[in-house]
Amino acid sequence: MSGKEIVLKRENRIATITFNRPYVHNALNSAMVAGLEKALDVIEEDKDIRCLILTGAGEKSFLSGSDIKELSERTPLSGIETSMKRQGLLNRIDSLDIPSIAAINGYAFGVGCEIALACTFRLASEKAKMGQLEINLGIIPGAGGTQRLPRLIGKSRAAELILMGKIINAQEAYRIGLVNRIVPPDDLMDECHKWATTLSEKSPVAVEYALRAINQGIDVDLNTGLRIESLCLGACFSSKDSKEGLSAFLEKRKPKFTGG
């Protein structure tokens, strides 16, 4: 699938979504949202895809924020509607049955930062810069930033970024736990594909249920989270993959997981 604003490619079992408006630093507009929805439809239906990478076209930007022209035309009602639609879209990324990797090749501001937050992992170029800058426009994050950022880096650090409207570099993002890894710009996509390849070799069943346990357990009390973990583990034992994994270990060979 290839479109003007969103490009979706598949290589083996790895899908890559590219935000493709480099002439405006990949600022998110309504056409990009529609394209992203269609791309996620394809990914959710294709059970052979084992990992998703998201990145931005060009060398300067992952996704620099919302399209300012569209932003300036919002009313209170359309602001709420747009916020809820984008929250739902990012929830789809967050709740995918497969891992997702944000390849942050440059600016990740506003909704760009929020998209990265919705991914399972964030790998950043040494030149990457991140921030929730909405406060500088007299508004606040509306695609999940006020909720996902505190859950990832803690309430106080998140409040600092959101209320101060600060831009931070890749090194600071790594220091506070906002990104998983920093790599030279020319190595970013290779590193992401290494991660994706490793993830794609794991049991799809175990990956899916591990993600469910993590995502569903993080917002509940410990005892409820432990119960979710037990149920997800039990589901794993019903799969052919669990039998293959245990047999391969005993036979001292590499397992061949099929997702069954």
HELIX and SHEET records of a PDB file:
HELIX    1   1 PRO A   22  VAL A   24  5                                   3    
HELIX    2   2 SER A   30  GLU A   45  1                                  16    
HELIX    3   3 ILE A   68  SER A   72  1                                   5    
HELIX    4   4 PRO A   76  ASP A   94  1                                  19    
HELIX    5   5 VAL A  111  ALA A  118  1                                   8    
HELIX    6   6 GLU A  134  LEU A  137  5                                   4    
HELIX    7   7 GLY A  145  ILE A  153  1                                   9    
HELIX    8   8 LYS A  155  MET A  164  1                                  10    
HELIX    9   9 ALA A  170  ARG A  175  1                                   6    
HELIX   10  10 PRO A  185  ASP A  187  5                                   3    
HELIX   11  11 LEU A  188  SER A  200  1                                  13    
HELIX   12  12 PRO A  204  GLY A  217  1                                  14    
HELIX   13  13 LEU A  222  CYS A  236  1                                  15    
HELIX   14  14 LYS A  240  LEU A  250  1                                  11    
SHEET    1   A 6 ILE A   6  GLU A  11  0                                        
SHEET    2   A 6 ILE A  14  PHE A  19 -1                                        
SHEET    3   A 6 CYS A  51  GLY A  56  1                                        
SHEET    4   A 6 SER A 100  ILE A 104  1                                        
SHEET    5   A 6 PHE A 121  SER A 125  1                                        
SHEET    6   A 6 ARG A 181  VAL A 183  1                                        
SHEET    1   B 4 SER A  61  LEU A  63  0                                        
SHEET    2   B 4 TYR A 107  PHE A 109  1                                        
SHEET    3   B 4 LYS A 129  GLY A 131  1                                        
SHEET    4   B 4 ILE A 168  ASN A 169 -1                                        
END                                                                             
